[in-house]
Amino acid sequence: MVSLIATGGLGRFTTVVIDNKNTVRLGGVVPLGNKKIRDSVLGIMSHLNGAKFAVVADKSAKFSTVVEVMDSIRRSGATLVPPPRTDREESR
């Protein structure tokens, strides 16, 4: 799994999951069927949660799907930042 975090403030975050079939799901449960629905839902969630998202993609997910999701998050008003580093990564 690959994780990316988008944040625009403090508070909770919403998880967007891209599975091995390239299905984008909000919270890993609710499918976001197409680009219009995804843009609308992510825009609403951005206002509700302070523009914080965590994107989790399966290794076999298409890179183009990940880019589309990140673009939808950008349009929602969130700011993209790298995920926090773990202690193991910092010791390298």
Beta strands, then each sheet from edge to edge (+ up, - down):
strand 1: 2-7
strand 2: 14-18
strand 3: 24-26
strand 4: 30-31
strand 5: 53-57
strand 6: 79-81
sheet 1: 4+ 3- 2+ 5+ 1- 6+
end
